[in-house]
Amino acid sequence: MTTDSAFFQAADSDRAVPTSLQRHERYRVQTRIAHDADEQARNLYGWRQTYDQLTSGRFTGELTGLHVDDMHVFREATSQTLRQICEVRSDACWFGIPVRREGVTGQIDGNVIDADAFALKPGGVEFELMTPAGYEIFGVVVSGDVLRRHAALDERAGRALLDHGPPTGVMPIDAASKTQLGVRLMQILGEERAALDHRARHQLHASVLDLLLDACGGGASSPGSERVAISRQPRRRGIVSDARDYVLANRDRPVSVPELCEHLHVSRRTLQYCFEDVLGMAPASYLRVIRLNGARRDLCDASRGSSARSVQDVAAAWGFWHLSQFATDYRKLFGIRPSDTLRATRSGLS
């Protein structure tokens, strides 16, 4: 079994768990509060991910997690609608179990994670999560070695996991199993513990994995599993992703909708349908939001380089030439002025 140092440092050197964290916070439940979407993303060690905030308002995120050797159990709550581009380390697997709330559903790669399902993705594969405002989800990330050892005891569930899960990333689960899984994860994150010996860690691993394997085994054989179909609209998601890439490649100027249509070889109506279907918003709104998110990231990073940058510098770098309009749009989306973001970043580094 690998150590937590090997488990997380192999994922991404920028997201590695600091040595002090490994030494002092091992096996302890930690809660972190974020007031910025990227800060929320950084709090999940061992992931490569980008959070774009899509709805207007001050962002608040909460992450409560526990690292136990090669397993990470956490509960994440976010206040605003997010488009998340995610990837967990290559030799691992991620399970996402949304907290049941009436009328609140997320999507993975365009597929709805409804009340009777959870998400499942192998490591080393980039995927997209769309999460609405007020979303809460449990997550379990477990190393491949540990998962394979447990999966070998259950051939049916093992196939579901070791074959990289369902093509949609969505696994059906009966209501009772999902409730039991959520209760157990909440218990784990609510327990006070000073230390865990080897036997206690093994029991914690086994209890979580047994529930996950039972859920996967039941979903693999359930007659209802056929209703989770592969998304019939991968092209629309591809168009949205290509649009984002084009905007980022031309970040120093505002890209117009007609220019985007020409670049993507689609009509304006097709582009509108794609954005409404995938993101629930108009193309012009998304083009502005993407640039505002990029400016926010640069403001957060402005004091970390060799030379400090001003709000005006960052705004110009993202094609915002009217500073007052930039400040108005920024505050409307994030609930904070750009100068306040810059000031908070510098205060945190002082």
N, C-alpha and C positions, 0 to 999 in steps of 0.2 A: 504494500500500500504506500502510495506517495504521500509526502507531507503537504500541509497546506501551502508552504512556500513554493514547492514545485508545481502544485496544482494551479495557483493563481499567477505566478511569475511567468509560466510558459505561455499564458494567454496573450499578454500585451504588456510590454515593459512600462508603458505609460500608466497602466492600471494596476500594476503589481501592488500587493499588500505590503506596506512598509514593515521593516523588521520590527519596529516598536509595536506595531499593531499585532503582529503575529505573537510577540512575546507577552504582551499585557492583556490582549483582548481575546485570546483563544478560548473558544467554548463559551463565550459570553454573548448574550443577546444585546445587540447594539441598535439604537434608534437614531436615525439622522433625519433632520428636517432641512429641506431645500427650498429656496425662494427663486430659483432659476431652473429652467428645464435641463440645461446642460449640467448644472450642479447635481441634479437628480440622477442623470445618466452616469456621472462620474462616481457616484456613491455605490454603484454596482460594480465591485471589483471583478476582474476576470472576463469582462464583456467588451466587445467593440460595438459601440452604438451611438447614434445621433438622434436627439429628440428635437423635432420641429414643433413649436407651439402654433396651433391653428386658430384657436378661439381667443377672443379678447378678454383681458382681465389679469390681475396679479396671480402669478403662479405660486402654488404651494404643493410641495411633495413630501411624503413621509415614507421612509424605508426602515423597516424593522427586520433584522436578519441575524442569523447564527451560522457560523462556519464550524463544521465538525469534520476535521480531516478532509476527505474528498467529497464532502457534501455541503451545499449551501442552501439553507432554507430561509425564505424571506417573504414578507408581505409588503406590497407597494401600493400606495394611494397617491393619485395625482388629481389636481383640481381642474385642469384645462384639457381640451381635446388635443391629442398629440399624434403625430405621425412618427413612428419609431423605426429606424433601420438598425437591426440588431444582429449580432453574431456572438455565440458563446464559443469558448475554446474548442479546438478540434476534437480532442478525445474526451468528450463529455456529452451530456444530453440534458435538455431543458424541458421541464414540465411547467405549464402555466395554468393555474386553476382559478378562474375568476370567482370573486365573491358574488353570490346570487343576489341580484337586485332587479326588480321588475322594470322591464323596458330599457335596461342598460346592457348593451352587448358590444364586445370588441370584435375586431377582425384580424386574422393572420393571413397574409398574402391574398387578401380579398375574400376570404372565407369566414363566415360568421361563426364566432365561438358562442353558441347559445347556452341556455341555462342547463342543458343536459349534455354538456361536452366540456373538454379541456383541451389545451394546446400542447403539442409535442413536437420538438425539433431537435435533430442531432446537432452536434457542434461542427464548426467549420463551414456552416451553410448560412449565408446571409438571408434574413427574412424581414418582412415588414409587418409591424403591428400598428393598427389604428385603434386608439383607445379614446372613448368619449370623456367629457368632463365628469368628474366625480367617480372615476374608475378605481376599483380595488382588485388586486390579484395576488394570489399566493404563487410563489415560484420555488421550484426545487431544481438545482443544478447538481448533477452527480457525475463523477468520473466514469469513463467507459469501463475500466477494470472492475470497479465495484458493481456497476450495473450488470455487466456480463456474468459475474459470479452469481448474483441473485437471479438473473433471468434464466440461467442454466437449470434452475430448480423448477421452472414452469415453462415447458416447451411452447405452449400456445402464446402466452404473454411475451415470452422471450423473443419469438419471431416478430411480434409487433414492434418491439423495441430495436432489436438488432438489425432488422431490415429497414431501419431509419423511419419507422412509424408510417402513418397514413400519408398519401400524397398531398392531401389538403393541409396537413399540419393540425387537423382537428380530429380528436378521438371522442366518440360518443361514450357516455357514462350514465348509469342509472342514478336517479336522484338520491337514493339512500347511500350509495357509495361515495358520491360527491360530498354529501353532508358529513359523512364519517371522516373523509379525508380532510375537509376543512376544519372540523373540530380538532382532529389530531394535530394539524399544523399550528392551529391557534394555541393549543396546549403547549407545544414545544416552544413557541415564541413567547409564551406567558410565564414559563417556569423560571424560577430563580435558581441559579446553580453557581457554586463557587468553582467547581472543577468537575471533570468527568474522567473516570478511569477508563481503561481499555474496554472493559466489559460493558460499561454504561454507554460508551460511544457505539459499540457494536449493536447493542439493543436499540439505540435510537435509529441507527441506519436501517436495521431490519424492520422496525415498525413502520417507517415511512415507505421503504421500498416494497414491503408486502402490500400495503394499501395501493401503491401505484401500479404494481403488477396485477393485482386483482382487478383494478379498474381497466387496465389495458386488455386483460384476458376477457373480461366481460364485454368490452366494446368490440373486440375482434369477432366475437361469435354472435353478437346481438343482431336480431333481425332488423333493428332500426339503423344499423350502421350504413345501409345502402342509401339512406336519405342524405348523408353527408357527401355531396358530390364535389368533384374537382371543379374549381371555378371555370365558368364558361367565358370569362372575360379577361383572359391573361393579356390580350393585346391592349386593352384599355389601361391596365396597370403599367404595362411597358411604355405606353405613350406618356403617362404621367411621370414615370421615372426618367425618361429621356428628356422631358420638359425641364425637370429639376436640374439635370446634368447640364443642359444648355444654358439655363439661367446662371448657374454657378460658374460656368466657363466664361460667361460674359458679365461678370458681377459688377464691373465698373460702369455699367450703363443700364438703364431700364429696358428690358426686352418687351416689345409689344406683342399683343396677341396675333396680329397678322404675320409678323416675322416668325413667331413660333409655329404657326400653321404651315408657313412655307418651308421652314426647316424640317418639320416632322412629316411633311407631305400629307396633311389631313385638312379637311374643311373646318371652318370655324364651328359649325354645328357639331361635327364629330368631336372636336376638342372639348366643346362644352359638355357633351354627353359623358366623355371620359372623366372629366374632373368632377362632375356632379355625382357620377356613379362611384368613383374611387374615394374621393375626399369630401364630397358633399358641399363643395364650394365652386364658385366660378373661376375660370382660369386667371382672369386679371387680378382677382383677390389673392390667389395663391402666389402669383408672380411677385406681388408686393410683400406678402408674408414671408416668403423664402428669403428675400433680400433683408428684411427686418431681422429675421432670425440670424442671418449671417453677420449683420452689424452687431447684434447683441453678443455673439460669440467673440467678435474682435474687441468689443469694449471690455468684455470680461478678461481677455488676454492682453489688453493694451499695456499693462504695467509689468508684464512678465518678460518682455523682450529687453534688448539692450537700450532701446530708445522709447520713451513714452510717446503715445499718440493721443491726440485730442479727439473730442466728439466730431469736430468738423472733418478731421482726417479720415476717420472711420466712415462717416456718412458719405464723403466723396468717393472713397474706395468702393462703396456699394451703389454708386450711381445716384445718390440723393443729393441734389445740388441746392435745393431749397431747405435750408437748415431748420427753419421754423416748422415747415410741413413735416419734415422728418421727425422732429421732436414730438409733434402732435400725433402722427401715426404710430410712433414707437410707444408713447404713453398709452394710447388707446389699446394697443395689442397686449403690452406687458404690464400695464398698471403702474409704471414707474418711468421717470424721465431718463433719457440716455446719460445725462450728466450724473444722475444718482447711481446708475449702474457702474460708471467709471469710478466714481468716488468710493463706492462700496468695495470694489475690487482693490483699489489702492489702500484702503483702510485695512483690508484683510491681510495685505502683504506687509504692512508696516509693523 
